[in-house]
């Protein structure tokens, strides 16, 4: 458990899809969503609004951040989500969204440039519910979670009215049974014909869950319309990264344009990097040790500048490239290397550090802790400390 409180420079999941991409996956699995189009220009947005031929249209800026509705564009436009009954207004609004930065509570201070908008049919909602399917260790598999109180923070609902949270464990071999789906639909407050319709949507969402190797499919809200439709109005899908080899089409949709450049550079070398707001760079093997190292730095009054996990089976070149990433960060005033040689050969680490120190002309203080395998072969690094006063070996 990491206790350090850090500011993340760029909130990001391993695979993060835009809203329209998640809705497309849902459509393909027969899940009921609003009719929508995607546009990259104002003229395309206007044409999409006309094609929808809807009573009301919702225009949504597509970025990988929440709080879009309350966001602000550097064009002066307020709000990344707008409702209108006039298709012409869609074109005008899109012109003030596309190519401009949108700043929300989840974006960097400078905001994120909007390159795509979603033009969708706006439907009235008479009632909002919450529904999710997720992998849960306590259930040893998938579990359905639902609440008749949707459209709000589900954690708040669970804290204030826990009796309104309903759970159903799913047998991974059997799938969602009809009685389970109907019981969950009833717990969500659907009645009559809507209960059967909601149960059908629940089963289709589980089919999607399995189809794309998801770890979570969250729909908030799963809504009821005045016309008697059960519709998934918004969705968040998390994926199992270990299934990338068989979900190539899904992972190919990953929008890397909003990714942190350093994180992308690290990924090329199979390094796990997350930028933080401190000034002490962490160079560690293993996520647990990396989190503990961040905690130790924080405990003694410092602030970690990053989370860099080498992982197992690291090569000398990866060590060298990791140092290049760390030294390129202008915030870094010192580097702490904390390696336990259980899954990593310390000689490889030492050789990589030696090469980096010589070729990159390291200027900032470097503290190295190597413990475990092959320490006797790390003499190059110890020799280097006699020549460079800014290196400490522990």
N, C-alpha and C positions, 0 to 999 in steps of 0.2 A: 504494500500500500504506500503510495507516494504522498507524503504530507506537505511537501513544498507547495506554496502558493505562487504560481508564476503567471505572467501575462503572455499569452500565445500571440505570436506575430501574425499568423495566418491560420485560423481554424480550418482543419481539413481532415476528412476521413480518407482511408486508403483508396476507396472507390466512391466518388461522389457524383451523382447524376443530377442534371438539371430537372426541374419539375416536369417539363414537357416530356423528357425521356422516361421518367418513371410512369407517367400517364400512358405513354405509348406501350410500355411493357404490360401495363394493366389491360389496355385495350386488346392486345394480342391474346390475353388469357380470358377474354370475355367479361371482364369486370366493367361495370357501368361507370363511365366518367363523362364529363361534359364534352361536347363537340369542341374541337380546337384546331387551330392552325399555328404554325411557327413562321415568323418573319424576321428577316435581317435588315430590311430597309423600311422606311416610312410608307413608301408606295405599296410594298408587299403587305404591310399591316392593313392599309386601307382596303386593298383588294380582298384580303382575308375576311375583314369585317363585313364586306358586302356579300361574300359567298356564304357566310354563316346564316344570313337572313334571320337573325334572332331578335327577339323583343328588346333584349338588353345584352350588352357585350362587356366583358371584363378584359382589360389589357394588363398583362403582368410582365415586368422586367425579369429576365432570367439570369440570375447570378446564384452562386453557391453560398448563400447566406440567408438567415432568417430576418424577420423584422422589415421586410421590403415595403410593406404598406405605410410604415412611418418613416421611411428613409427620405433622403433629400439628394437631388441631382445637382451637379455643379453647373447645370444649365439654368438653375433656379426653380425647376419643377419640384414640387413637394409630393412625395408618395410614389412608390414603384408599382402600385396597384390602383387602377382606376376603372370606374364603372361609367358607362354611357349608353344611351339609346340611339345616338347619332353616329353612323359609321365614319362620317367625315372627321369627327372629333378624334377617332382612333388614330388617323393619319397624323393629325396635329400633335397629339400626345407622344406618339412613337418618334416623331421628329425631335422631341425634347428629351427622349430617353436614349435612343441608339447613338452610340459614339460618346456618350457622356458618363461620368463616374457617378455611381449611386453609393451613398454612405449610409449604413445602418449600424445598429448596435453590435453587429457581428462582423463588420468589415474593418480593414485597417482605416486609419484616420483619413487617408486620401480617397477612400472608397474603392469600388471595383467598376471597371468599364463595362457597360452593357452592350453586348454585341447581338443579342437575340431577344425578341419579345414573343410572348404567347398571347394569341388572340382567341378568346374562348367564349362560348355561350354562357351567359350569366343565368343561373337558375335560382329561384327563390327556395329558401330552406325553412320548412315549418318546424323542424326539430333536428337537433344535432346530437350524435352519439360518438363514442370513441371505440375503436376496435384495432387490435394488433395481434400479430402472430410472431412469436420470437422463440429462439432457442434459450432454454433456461436450465442451468445445471441442477437446480433443486428438483426439477421434474425429469431430469435425465433425457431431455428431448424437447420437442416443440410444445408450446402452450398458447392457448388463446387467452387474451385479456380484453375485457370489454367493460364499458360503463355507459349508462344512459346520459351521463353528463359529459357531452363532447364539446368540441370547439374551444377548449380551454386547456390550461396546463394540467396534464393528468397527474403529475406529482402532487399538485395542490389538492386535487380531488381525493387522492389516496390518503393524504394527511388529514384533511378536514372531514371527509365522509367515507371512510374505508369500506363501509357496508355497501357502497355503490360501485365497488370494484369486483368484477366477477372473473373467475379463472376456470379454464377447462384444459386439462392435460390431454395431449393428442398421442395416440399410439402411432409411432413412426411407421409401423408395418401396416396398420389398418387404415390410417388416415382419419379425416374428420367424418364421424358417423352422422347420419341424418338427425338422430335424436339430439346429438351434441349441438349441431348447427341450429336446430330449432330452439333448443333451450337457451343458447346464447342470444339468439334473436329476440326471444321473449324477455330475457334479462336486460337487453338494450332498450326495451319498451316498444318494440314493433308489435302491432296487433293485426289480426285478420289476415288478409291476403298479403299485407306488407311483411308479415312475419316469415312467410314462405319465401318471399322475394329476398329478404335480408339473409335468410339461411342459405339461399342459392349463391348470393354474393360472397358469403363467408367461405363456402366450399371452393369457389373460384379463386378467392384470394389465397387459400391454402395451396391450390394447384400452382399458382404463380410462385408461392414461397418455395415449393419443391423444384419447380422448373428452372429457376434462376439461381439455385443454391443460396437463398437468402438466409441471413441470420435474424432479420427482422423485417416485417412489413407492417407499417403503422399507418392507419387511416384516421385522420382527425381534421374535419368530421366525416363520419359516415352518416349522410343526411337523408332526410325524408322530405320530398317536395310536395307542394299542394296538389300536383297532378297524380300523386300516388306512385312515385318512383323512389327507389332506394339508390342513391348515387354516392360514389366515393369522390368527395370534393377535393381532397388533398391527400398526398401520400408521401411517405419517406421509406425508402428501401435500403437496407444495409446488406452487404454481400460478404460471403465467406471468401477471403483472398486465396485460400488454399484450393478453391475450385476454379481458379482463373484458367487452368489448362483446358477445361471443358466448357467454359463460358466466355470464349473469345469474343463473340459478338457483343456481349454485354460489356465486357471490359474495354472493348474498342470504342465505346461511347464515352469513356472517361474524358471529361473536359479538363485538359491540363493547362489551359490558358490562364487559369486563376491560381495555379500552383506556385508555391514559393520557388524561385529559380535555384536556390541552394539545395532545396529538398529534391528537386528534379535531377540536379547534377549528382547528388549523393546516390539516388536510386540507380543511376547508370553503373555505379560500382557496387551495387548490392549493399549499400550502407543505409541504415535507418537514421534519418536526421530530422529533428524538429527544432526550429528556431525559437529561442526564448528571449527575454528582455534584459538579461544580466550581462556581466563582463568577464566571467570565468568560463572558458570553454571546457566541456567534458568529453573525454575520449575514453570510452568504456566498452567492454564486451559483455553482452547480456543485458536485456531490458531491466531485470530486477536490480542488478548491480548499478545500472545507469540511474535508475530512480533513487536508489539509496545514496549514490554519489551526489545527486542533486540535493537530496535532503541534508547531507552532511555539510555541503557548501552553505546552504541556507541557515543551518543550525549555528554555524560559526560566523554569521553576519555577512556572508557573500551572496551573490546572485548568479545562478548558472546562465550562461549565454546560449546554451543549446543542450539538446539531448542527442548524443551520437552513439549509436550502438553498432559495433563492428560485427557482432554475431560470431558464429563458429566457422571454422574452415577459412578464416581470412588469409589473404595473400599479402606479400610485401607491397605490391603495387597499390592495393586498397588502402593500406596504412599511409602510404605516401600521398595518395589522393585525398584522404581524409584530412591530413595536415594542410593541404592546399586549401580545402574548404574552410577550415578553421582560421587560418591565417589571413584569409581574404575578408573576413568579417571585421570591419573597423571598430566594432564595440569590444572585441576581445582584447583584454589586457593581460591575460595569463591563461595557460593551458594546463589542465590537470589530466594526466593519463592514469587510469586505474584499471589494471588488467589482472584477472585471475586466470592462471594458465591451466584450467581444467579442460576447457574446450578449445583453447587457443595456444599455439606454440609461442612462448615468450620470445624465443630467438627471432621469429619472424617479425614480431612487433618491434623488437629492438633494432633489427636491421632496417625496417621501414622508417622508424624514427630517426635513425642515424642518417639515412639518405635524405630525409626531409630537412633535417637541421643543416646539413651541408649545402644542399642545393637551393633551399628556399631562404637561406640567410635569416633564420628565426631571430626576431628582435625581442619578443615578449618572454617573460619568465616561463619556464617549463618545469613542472613537477611530475615525475614518473614513478609510479608504484607498479612493480612487476612481481607477481608471486605465483609459484607453481612450476610447471614443466619447463625444461630446457634453459633454466636460468644461467647455467654455467657457460652456455654458448653466446651469451649476450655481452661479451667483453667489449665489443665495438662501442656500445653505448656508454659503458663505464669509462672507456678511454676518451670518448668525446667530451665527457664532463670535465676532464682536466683542461680542455682547450676552450670551453665555453662556460662562462661564469653564470649564465642565466638558466642552467639546467641542474635540477636536483633529483637524485635517484634515491628512492626509498625502498 
